[in-house]
């Protein structure tokens, strides 16, 4: 994959996905391949989100770093929730209950929160891009007051 506008390291720092912080996993939660594929999928989703804008971004040309970070973690956590839910097995022995894979609901909630934020921001950006394409960009006269 060509260089994304945001690196795997930056994404991990933002989400605190480091081995020393993942005491139960003892490693990073998501592989570099997981993160790379999430970047591709998030940019693809942005491209197909209405209204169409004819920009056709790639991971290399996507211009919104923070939007990509929010989308990637929403995508990854929602996907991880599927794995957690399908592998969850709660069991109890002599009044001791063990549920080491009971994170599906937490991952779903976090993932959905990030994903909804991504979708709202992306739709606003796409709408603005569409309006600018139709009507052009007209800046307020107040833009010049900052340069004085």
PAZAPA-4460 file (N, C-alpha, C; in steps of 0.05 Angstrom, whole numbers, plus 32768, in hexadecimal, padded with zeros to 4 digits):
% residues 148
    n_x    n_y    n_z   ca_x   ca_y   ca_z    c_x    c_y    c_z   seq   type   mol
   8011   7FE8   8000   8000   8000   8000   8012   8019   8000     1      X     A
   800A   802C   7FF1   8018   8046   7FF1   8014   8054   800C     2      X     A
   8022   8069   8011   8021   8077   802A   8007   8085   802F     3      X     A
   7FFA   807F   8045   7FE1   808C   804D   7FE8   80A7   8059     4      X     A
   7FD4   80B8   805A   7FD8   80D3   8067   7FDC   80D1   8085     5      X     A
   7FD4   80BA   8090   7FD7   80B5   80AD   7FE4   809A   80B0     6      X     A
   7FF8   8098   80C1   8007   807F   80C4   7FFA   806D   80D8     7      X     A
   8003   8054   80D6   7FFA   8040   80E9   8002   8048   8106     8      X     A
   801A   8053   8108   8024   805B   8123   8012   8071   812E     9      X     A
   800A   8085   811E   7FF9   809A   8127   7FDE   8090   812F    10      X     A
   7FD3   807D   8120   7FB9   8071   8127   7FBB   8062   8142    11      X     A
   7FD1   8053   8145   7FD4   8044   815F   7FD8   8057   8176    12      X     A
   7FE7   806D   8173   7FEA   8081   8188   7FCF   808D   8190    13      X     A
   7FBF   8093   817C   7FA5   80A0   8181   7F93   808E   8191    14      X     A
   7F94   8073   818B   7F82   8060   8198   7F90   8052   81B0    15      X     A
   7FA9   8059   81B6   7FB8   804C   81CB   7FBA   802E   81C7    16      X     A
   7FBE   8026   81AE   7FC0   8009   81A7   7FDE   8002   81A7    17      X     A
   7FE8   7FFE   81BF   8004   7FF6   81C3   8006   7FDE   81D4    18      X     A
   801A   7FCD   81D0   801C   7FB4   81DF   801C   7FB8   81FD    19      X     A
   802B   7FCC   8206   802D   7FD0   8223   8013   7FDA   8230    20      X     A
   8000   7FE3   8220   7FE6   7FEC   822A   7FD1   7FD6   8227    21      X     A
   7FD6   7FC2   8216   7FC3   7FAC   8212   7FCC   7F94   8223    22      X     A
   7FC7   7F96   823C   7FD1   7F81   824E   7FC3   7F66   824A    23      X     A
   7FAB   7F65   8242   7F9E   7F4C   823D   7FA6   7F3F   8222    24      X     A
   7FAB   7F50   820F   7FB2   7F46   81F4   7FD0   7F42   81F2    25      X     A
   7FE0   7F52   8201   7FFD   7F51   8200   8009   7F57   81E5    26      X     A
   7FFB   7F66   81D6   8004   7F6E   81BB   7FF2   7F85   81B2    27      X     A
   7FF6   7F8F   819A   7FE3   7FA2   818F   7FCA   7F93   8187    28      X     A
   7FB3   7FA0   8188   7F9A   7F93   8182   7F96   7F8D   8165    29      X     A
   7F9F   7FA0   8154   7F9B   7F9D   8137   7FB5   7F9C   8128    30      X     A
   7FB7   7F8B   8115   7FCF   7F88   8105   7FD2   7F9F   80F2    31      X     A
   7FEA   7FA4   80E7   7FEE   7FB8   80D3   7FDB   7FB4   80BA    32      X     A
   7FD7   7F9A   80B4   7FC5   7F94   809D   7FA8   7F9C   80A4    33      X     A
   7FA0   7F98   80BC   7F85   7FA0   80C5   7F81   7FBE   80C1    34      X     A
   7F95   7FCD   80CA   7F94   7FEA   80C8   7F95   7FF3   80AB    35      X     A
   7FA6   7FE7   809B   7FA7   7FEE   807F   7F8D   7FE9   8071    36      X     A
   7F80   7FD2   8076   7F67   7FCC   8069   7F51   7FDE   8073    37      X     A
   7F51   7FE6   808D   7F3E   7FF8   8097   7F40   8014   8089    38      X     A
   7F59   801D   8085   7F5D   8036   8077   7F50   8035   805B    39      X     A
   7F55   801F   804D   7F4A   801C   8032   7F2C   801C   8033    40      X     A
   7F20   800D   8045   7F03   800B   8047   7EF6   8026   804F    41      X     A
   7F02   8034   8061   7EF7   804E   806A   7EF8   8062   8053    42      X     A
   7F0D   8063   8044   7F0F   8076   802D   7EFB   806E   8018    43      X     A
   7EF8   8054   8013   7EE5   804A   8000   7EC9   8052   8008    44      X     A
   7EC2   804F   8022   7EA8   8057   802C   7EA3   8074   8028    45      X     A
   7EB8   8085   802E   7EB5   80A1   8029   7EAF   80A7   800C    46      X     A
   7EBC   8099   7FFA   7EB8   809E   7FDD   7E9C   8098   7FD4    47      X     A
   7E90   8083   7FE0   7E75   807B   7FD6   7E5E   8089   7FE6    48      X     A
   7E65   8097   7FFB   7E52   80A5   800B   7E46   80BC   7FFB    49      X     A
   7E2B   80BE   7FFA   7E1F   80D5   7FEB   7E23   80EF   7FF9    50      X     A
   7E24   8105   7FEC   7E21   8108   7FCF   7E3C   8102   7FC1    51      X     A
   7E3B   80F9   7FA8   7E54   80F4   7F9A   7E63   810E   7F95    52      X     A
   7E7E   810B   7F96   7E8E   8124   7F92   7EA2   8121   7F7C    53      X     A
   7EA5   810A   7F70   7EB7   8105   7F5A   7ED5   8109   7F61    54      X     A
   7EDC   8109   7F7A   7EF8   810B   7F82   7F06   80F0   7F81    55      X     A
   7EF8   80DB   7F8A   7F04   80C0   7F89   7F1E   80BE   7F99    56      X     A
   7F1D   80C4   7FB3   7F35   80C3   7FC3   7F40   80A6   7FC6    57      X     A
   7F59   80A5   7FCA   7F67   808C   7FD2   7F72   8090   7FEE    58      X     A
   7F7D   807B   7FF9   7F8A   807D   8013   7FA0   8092   8012    59      X     A
   7FAE   8093   7FFC   7FC4   80A6   7FF9   7FBC   80C3   7FF5    60      X     A
   7FA3   80C7   7FEB   7F9B   80E2   7FE4   7F84   80ED   7FF7    61      X     A
   7F7C   80DC   8009   7F66   80E4   801B   7F6F   80FC   802C    62      X     A
   7F61   8113   802B   7F6B   812C   8036   7F65   8131   8054    63      X     A
   7F57   811F   8061   7F4D   8125   807C   7F58   8111   8090    64      X     A
   7F6E   8118   809D   7F7C   8106   80B0   7F6B   80FD   80C7    65      X     A
   7F5E   8111   80D4   7F4F   810A   80EC   7F36   80FA   80E5    66      X     A
   7F2A   8100   80CE   7F13   80F1   80C5   7F1A   80D4   80C0    67      X     A
   7F32   80D0   80B4   7F3B   80B5   80AE   7F40   80A6   80C8    68      X     A
   7F4C   80B3   80DC   7F52   80A6   80F6   7F38   809D   8103    69      X     A
   7F24   80AE   8104   7F0A   80A8   8110   7EFD   8090   8102    70      X     A
   7EFE   8092   80E7   7EF2   807C   80D7   7F00   8062   80DA    71      X     A
   7F1A   8062   80DA   7F29   8049   80DD   7F23   803B   80F8    72      X     A
   7F23   804B   810D   7F1D   803E   8127   7F01   8035   812A    73      X     A
   7EEE   8044   811E   7ED2   803A   811D   7ED0   8020   810E    74      X     A
   7EDD   801F   80F7   7EDD   8007   80E6   7EEA   7FEF   80F5    75      X     A
   7F01   7FF3   8101   7F0F   7FDE   810E   7F00   7FD3   8127    76      X     A
   7EF5   7FE5   8137   7EE7   7FDD   814F   7ECD   7FCF   8149    77      X     A
   7EBF   7FD8   8134   7EA6   7FCA   812D   7EAD   7FAE   8123    78      X     A
   7EC2   7FAB   8114   7ECA   7F91   810A   7ED3   7F7F   8121    79      X     A
   7EE2   7F8A   8134   7EEB   7F7B   814B   7ED4   7F71   815C    80      X     A
   7EBF   7F81   815C   7EA7   7F79   816C   7E9B   7F5F   8161    81      X     A
   7E9C   7F5C   8146   7E92   7F43   813A   7EA2   7F2B   8144    82      X     A
   7EBC   7F2E   8144   7ECD   7F18   814E   7EC9   7F13   816B    83      X     A
   7EC7   7F28   817B   7EC3   7F24   8198   7EA8   7F16   819D    84      X     A
   7E93   7F1E   818F   7E78   7F12   8193   7E78   7EF5   818B    85      X     A
   7E85   7EEF   8175   7E84   7ED3   816B   7E95   7EC1   817C    86      X     A
   7EA8   7ECC   818B   7EBA   7EBB   819C   7EB3   7EBD   81B9    87      X     A
   7E9E   7ECB   81C0   7E98   7ECE   81DC   7E8B   7EB4   81E8    88      X     A
   7E96   7EAB   81FD   7E8C   7E94   820B   7E8E   7E99   8229    89      X     A
   7E78   7E9E   8236   7E78   7EA3   8252   7E75   7E88   8260    90      X     A
   7E86   7E84   8275   7E83   7E6B   8284   7E8A   7E70   82A1    91      X     A
   7E80   7E5E   82B1   7E84   7E61   82CE   7E8B   7E45   82DA    92      X     A
   7E9E   7E46   82EC   7EA6   7E2E   82FA   7EA8   7E35   8318    93      X     A
   7E99   7E26   8328   7E98   7E2A   8345   7E95   7E48   834D    94      X     A
   7E80   7E54   8342   7E79   7E70   8348   7E8E   7E84   833E    95      X     A
   7E9F   7E7C   832D   7EB2   7E8F   8321   7EAA   7E91   8303    96      X     A
   7EA2   7EA9   82FB   7E9A   7EAE   82E0   7EB1   7EBA   82D0    97      X     A
   7EB5   7EAF   82B8   7ECA   7EB8   82A7   7EBE   7EBF   828C    98      X     A
   7EC3   7ED8   8283   7EBB   7EE0   8269   7ED1   7EF2   825D    99      X     A
   7EE5   7EE5   8253   7EFD   7EF4   8249   7EF9   7F00   822E   100      X     A
   7EE3   7EFA   8220   7EDE   7F06   8206   7EC4   7F15   8205   101      X     A
   7EBE   7F23   821B   7EA4   7F31   821E   7EA7   7F4E   8217   102      X     A
   7EB6   7F54   8201   7EBA   7F70   81F9   7EAA   7F78   81E1   103      X     A
   7E99   7F66   81D7   7E8A   7F6C   81BE   7E79   7F85   81C1   104      X     A
   7E6B   7F88   81D7   7E59   7F9F   81DB   7E6A   7FB9   81DD   105      X     A
   7E80   7FB8   81EB   7E91   7FCF   81EE   7E9D   7FD7   81D3   106      X     A
   7EA7   7FC4   81C4   7EB2   7FCA   81AA   7E9D   7FD4   8197   107      X     A
   7E85   7FC9   8198   7E6F   7FD2   8187   7E68   7FEF   818E   108      X     A
   7E65   7FF5   81A7   7E5F   8011   81AF   7E74   8025   81A7   109      X     A
   7E8D   801E   81AC   7EA3   8030   81A4   7EA5   8033   8186   110      X     A
   7EA4   801C   8178   7EA5   801C   815B   7E8F   802C   814F   111      X     A
   7E76   8029   8159   7E60   8037   814E   7E62   8055   8154   112      X     A
   7E6C   805C   816B   7E70   8079   8171   7E83   8086   815E   113      X     A
   7E9A   8079   8159   7EAD   8084   8146   7EA2   8084   812A   114      X     A
   7E94   806E   8123   7E8A   806C   8107   7E74   8081   8102   115      X     A
   7E63   8086   8115   7E4E   809B   8111   7E5B   80B7   810F   116      X     A
   7E70   80BC   811F   7E7E   80D5   811D   7E8B   80D8   8102   117      X     A
   7E97   80C2   80F8   7EA3   80C2   80DE   7E8E   80C8   80C8   118      X     A
   7E77   80BA   80C9   7E63   80BE   80B5   7E58   80DA   80B5   119      X     A
   7E53   80E6   80CC   7E48   8101   80CE   7E5C   8115   80C2   120      X     A
   7E76   8113   80CA   7E8A   8125   80BF   7E8D   8121   80A1   121      X     A
   7E8E   8108   8099   7E92   8102   807C   7E7B   810D   806C   122      X     A
   7E63   810A   8075   7E4C   8114   8066   7E4C   8133   8064   123      X     A
   7E54   8140   807A   7E57   815D   8079   7E6C   8166   8065   124      X     A
   7E83   8158   8065   7E98   815E   8052   7E8F   815A   8035   125      X     A
   7E82   8143   8031   7E79   813D   8016   7E64   8152   800C   126      X     A
   7E52   815A   801E   7E3E   816E   8017   7E4C   8189   8010   127      X     A
   7E5F   8191   8020   7E6E   81A9   801B   7E7C   81A8   8001   128      X     A
   7E89   8191   7FFB   7E97   818E   7FE2   7E84   8191   7FCA   129      X     A
   7E6D   8185   7FCD   7E59   8186   7FB8   7E4F   81A3   7FB3   130      X     A
   7E49   81B0   7FC9   7E40   81CC   7FC7   7E55   81DE   7FBB   131      X     A
   7E6E   81DA   7FC3   7E84   81EA   7FB8   7E88   81E5   7F9A   132      X     A
   7E83   81CC   7F92   7E86   81C5   7F76   7E71   81D3   7F65   133      X     A
   7E59   81D5   7F70   7E42   81E1   7F61   7E44   8200   7F62   134      X     A
   7E49   820B   7F7A   7E47   8228   7F7D   7E62   8236   7F7F   135      X     A
   7E77   8226   7F80   7E92   8232   7F84   7E96   8239   7FA1   136      X     A
   7EAE   8241   7FA8   7EB5   8248   7FC3   7EB4   8266   7FC6   137      X     A
   7EA6   8270   7FD9   7EA4   828D   7FDF   7EAC   8290   7FFC   138      X     A
   7EC3   829C   8001   7ECC   82A1   801C   7EC0   82BA   8027   139      X     A
   7EBC   82BB   8040   7EB3   82D3   804E   7EC9   82E8   804D   140      X     A
   7EC0   8302   804E   7ED3   8317   804E   7EE3   8317   8068   141      X     A
   7EDA   8309   807C   7EE8   8308   8096   7F02   82F7   8094   142      X     A
   7F04   82E7   807F   7F1D   82D8   807C   7F35   82EA   807A   143      X     A
   7F32   8302   806F   7F48   8314   806C   7F50   8322   8086   144      X     A
   7F3D   8323   8099   7F44   8330   80B3   7F59   8320   80C2   145      X     A
   7F5B   8306   80BD   7F6F   82F6   80CB   7F8B   82FC   80C1   146      X     A
   7F8E   8307   80AA   7FA8   830B   809E   7FB4   8327   80A4   147      X     A
   7FA5   8337   80B2   7FAE   8352   80B8   7FC0   8352   80D0   148      X     A
***
